Amino acid sequence: NNGESLHGSVAIEDDDPNDLVPYTPDYEAYEHTHNHSIQPTEHIPSVKPFDFQKLLAAVKREISPEEQLELNASLLYLQPSEAVHNLRQAYIHLENILDEESKKKSYLSKLFSGPVSSSVNLSKYNLDFGYGNGLAPLNIQLKDQLTLNTKTRKVKFSFLPGKPAKTHQITINPQNGILRRRLPLTIEISIIIRTTIKLRHIICLDVEGVGRYFVLIHLESEKSVFGVDIADICKETQIPQVLTTMKEYLYSNGGLEQEGVFRLAGDESETITVKAKLNDGSFSNCKDINCVANLIKVWFRELPFQLLNQLPAQSFLNAESEEECVPIYNNLRDPNRSLVDWLLDLMADVAAKDAVNKMSPRNLAIVIAPNLFAAPSDLPPIESLMLSQKVVNFVYQILVHRIRTR
């Protein structure tokens, strides 16, 4: 699937509706290792192994009330990441087979209304941040709230928001704490959307001794030319129009002669404005040329996958010279290759004026390379730093080769 599996939540960006692959947990291992305190009510039968096909049948309202209770119980006993993975797949299926009226009556909508029975109430289970079916803006913090309440006893709670994603950032405050009897607690949830996305994000809330709740974030963003999969934007032409627009503006407005070009970030406020205008196609000029140069780097940095990550990380460690680096670079496939070639040509033109702009091939490699490669997240910090330095040298060597041979 194209979503990102997270600890307790899953974000969905334009997933394939046919990609319905259930997550199969290890029930024996779970029985011995899982620490969540889940208390089924007396109406829930003994827990049976989770059945994904039964969940799909439930989405279409094709199972009995007794089977629904069994399904509820099996979902509650899954680990959070397993539960939201399966709910996520069912939600995609639901969106593609049911009309709006059927969705409201579906099993899944009832499931999102919380456990079968509990002493904790949530004010709502769907968050749209006030946009409903409208398009949410990019790069602006949006806020929504939900209220927790218990009428019986104080309980500990914890939200599992998941790891940060490139496409969006979600913040929950407070993320964990104690819910006291008859003292409602307001939870503030904020989100910043960074690129074009149709977001279905399920937040898991665990309440100790009570149960598990799922809160659905449902948002669709405005269109963006940043952070978009290159497979979607390089179909008709290898170089996206936004890159051509920025390059032409850079060349025609003295960008190549600008001292520190690509090293200096430019005015922060104007950079935001220019990015917004590039997104809606209304960009015509700016006061600080460094904003445009910086946004070229941003475009490469915000890609879902960095271009040089197509090459094995080990290959960078074993390559030092131009003669060693060029054969490795020749293994880069399109559209990645065409985009990096385009960038190398731009860097070569900048380096040709290094007596004025102070940006030599080495200086350019230092500021550009981090936008083309992301070290594996599980690498120790020292190894990650060493790999990043090797990538800088790799970019420098292929830039030198480009300058010498073009």
Salt bridges, closest charged atoms under 4 A:
ASP15 OD2 - ARG88 NH2 2.32
GLU42 OE2 - HIS43 NE2 3.98
GLU67 OE2 - LYS54 NZ 3.91
GLU70 OE2 - LYS48 NZ 3.26
GLU70 OE1 - LYS54 NZ 3.96
GLU95 OE1 - LYS198 NZ 3.98
GLU95 OE1 - ARG200 NH2 3.26
GLU95 OE2 - HIS218 NE2 3.83
GLU100 OE2 - LYS103 NZ 3.26
ASP144 OD1 - LYS124 NZ 2.70
GLU188 OE2 - LYS143 NZ 3.90
ASP206 OD2 - HIS36 ND1 2.33
ASP206 OD1 - ARG212 NE 3.01
GLU257 OE2 - LYS353 NZ 3.46
GLU302 OE2 - LYS275 NZ 3.02
GLU320 OE2 - LYS390 NZ 2.16
GLU322 OE2 - HIS401 ND1 2.92
GLU322 OE2 - ARG404 NH2 2.39
ASP341 OD1 - ARG337 NE 3.16
ASP341 OD1 - ARG402 NH1 3.56
ASP345 OD1 - ARG402 NE 2.88
ASP345 OD1 - ARG406 NH1 3.84
ASP349 OD1 - ARG406 NH2 2.69
